[in-house]
């Protein structure tokens, strides 16, 4: 396996080097059955996003590679091929764990060259996937970011983020913090087959509600909106209504995109579960990884109209702000961290 020379942040990101020592552990406990963890010591943890990326941020931290959420559409599947690992079942079950991530991050934040720029997490694979329950890397990562008052944002489908609620609050008192939960649809049969390792959509909306109740404003990335399966007007309305009821500060739709690596795996799933849709998908995605602009605009317009109807609006980059210091604000004032779009 090519552990010594891999890309850590998408198809064309900077090369990140790992040491040669790799410890492989397989656990047979129910929560980890069938999952193998490859424990590595990373040589760097703060990664620059490629210049051609569409993402509205420049730096990321990814403590894990591979993801037990097993979302069939996950664009990060391709990155597993850089390790000579399978981008299908291997991506779901062969998880690389950067065990030194918290200490390494603290060292990199302290470096003179670092300028305290915004760091996004959960943009490649979910930092609150099941592996985090065992390895507990995020508390150390959040503590380092808080101690250096470094702005950051988190995108997750995981309910485990609530474990770190106190750390999020203490970080939000000293720096800009953005939190977003991904919920693309409510349909239970669709969820069980397309996102089989994730908490149910209703549980994720419970995360939004809990964070908001504790003063951490949370937006929802309504992603992915899946053509022909989760994009009917009734489905969009039900999803936006539930997002609004959960107290989300914003909702931002993102239609399904199928990059190489994910495309093959998704189409295999589609052939098995919805064979009648295969030709429709081949036509819709004939020009590349993204649905046509007209389709994207239609979904965006519908969701924004529904959001306005239910009293929430689309998010925009750069709107995260600090929670007020309790010593500086009246007791009746409740602080709120708005979403920084991921």
Secondary structure, DSSP 8 states (H G I E B T S, - for coil): --TTSEE-SSTT--EE-EEEEEEEEE--SGGGTT-EEEEEEES--EEE--TT---S-SEEE-SEES-TT--TT-GGGGGGGGGT--SSHHHHHEEEEETTHHHHHHHHHHSTT-----EEESSSS-TTSTHHHHH--HHHHHHHHHHTT--EEEEES-GGGGGGHHHHHHHHTTS-EEEEEE-----HHHHHHHSTTS--HHHHHHHHHHHHHTT--EEEEEEEE-TTTS-SHHHHHHHHHHHHHTT-SBEEEEE-B--TTHHHHHHHHHHHH-GGGHHHHHHHTTTSSB--HHHHHHHHHHHHHHHHHTT-B---TT-------TTTS-TT----------
